[in-house]
Amino acid sequence: MKIKILGHEYDLIYDPNWMKQENLQGSFRANALKIIIDSSLPPSTQKEILLHESIEAINYHLELKLEHHQISALSEVLFQIIRDNKLKFDE
């Protein structure tokens, strides 16, 4: 699967062993153009992690210099807004 972020096409990889291998739920790899998410996590967690790693990519490409805790806070609150309001952007 692919995801486009700011004109860059990232491979979106779901790996059921990612947390065991890397001790991370997800990862953004700028040089490899990859976002990796542990697929053994609950679906809602996977979706929030995708949002988190997408913000990591935006932070990287735009050189925003957001700290990790800021990215975590943004991804959690944006995920809550999208989910609780059942927002869909594909209409």
N, C-alpha and C positions, 0 to 999 in steps of 0.2 A: 504494500500500500504506500502511497505517496501523499505528502502534504506540502502545499506551497506556502511559504512565509517570505514576504518581501521580495518576491521574484526568485527565490531559491527553492528548489525542489528537494525536500527531505524524504529519505526513506523512513517510513514509520514501521518499526519492528516491535512485535509483541513476543516477548520471550518469557516462558513460564519459570525459568531458572535465574532470571536477572538479579533478583534480590540476593539469592544464595551466592552468585558469582561476584557481584560488585558491591553488595551491601547497600544498594540503592533501589528505590522503587521505580525510578526512571532516570533517564540521562539524555542530555542534549550534547551531541558531538559536532561542533562547528566545522572542523576540518574534514570530517567524513560525510557531512550533510545527513546525519542520522538522528532520529529520536527513538529511544528504546524504552519500552514500558514493560514492567513485569505483568504478564497476563494471568498470573495466579491470584492477583488481587481482585477484590470486588469490582464490578463494573463501574460503580460511581467513583471509586478511587482511581481507576484507570482513566476515566474522563477528566477528572481534576488534574491528574498528572500530565495528561496531554496538554491541557490549558497551561499548566505551570511550565512545561518544557517549551511550549510555543512562546511564552513570555520571555523565557531565557534566550531564545533565538532572537526575538525582537530587541532585547537588551544588548545582545552581542552585536548585531548588525547596525543598530543605531547608536551604539556606544553611550547608552543612557547611564551607565554606572550604577544601576540599581543593585542594592545588596540582596543577598539570598533571602533574608527574612522579609524584605519588601516584596520580592517576587512571590514568595509563599503566601503572604497576606493578600496580594492582588489576585492570585489564582483562586484562592479559597473563596473570597467574596464574590468574584465574577462568576464562579461556578455556582454559588448559592443563588445569585440573581437569575442566572440562566435556567437553572433547574426548578427553583420554586415558582417561577413565573411561566414555566413551560415554553420558553422562547425557542422559536425555530427560525432560522434565517434562510431556509431553502425554498421559500414560497415564491 
